[in-house]
Amino acid sequence: MDHDTPDALVTYGLLAAWALHDAEEVAFGPRWLRENLPRLRERFPGVPEAVWRAAGSVDDREFRAAVAVMAVIVGSAAVAGRRSGGRSAFYQGALNGFGLHGLVHLAQAAAVRGWTPGSATSPLVVVPFTLWARGRLRRAGVLRPARARDVVAGLAVAAGATVLSHAAARALTRF
């Protein structure tokens, strides 16, 4: 590889940063949600009841399985990034989605006026890693431009991957 090609830390680092972040979510997510669901329902009465029922039905086993499915997705993106020297649209989309996901965690914490699972590692790991990796990709001349539609697409891909992960986890944990 030449000096302009992003190194493994930029590409495989996505998986490492994601793992650190999701360790926080695995450790605290389902329990925090169960404990705070009544307060959240009261604070956000406009959220449809079906959303609260779905959120409250995710147990620890299903949540861990969803994280494992997401690990495969993020790991695949990291490998695609490494193989393409950071050029892969899949890798860059996952990187952007990861960073945007961190901003969503910060917005959630602001909305509940306190800590939420994922909000501690978002400003310490998720957002800084994403900005650093994007800077490295930019300096290497391989970063795709980020337009407003790319932000929307990044959020949609992150949300879709989350829904897919939970659907797969629910199917896997029924056995």
Secondary structure, DSSP 8 states (H G I E B T S, - for coil): --TTS--HHHHHHHHHHHHHHHHHHHHHHHHHHHHHHHHHHHH-TTS-HHHHHHHHT--HHHHHHHHHHHHHHHHHHHHHHHHTTT--HHHHHHHHHHHHHHHHHHHHHHHHTS--TTTTHIIIIIHHHHHHHHHHHHHTT------HHHHHHHHHHHHHHHHHHHHHHHHHHT-
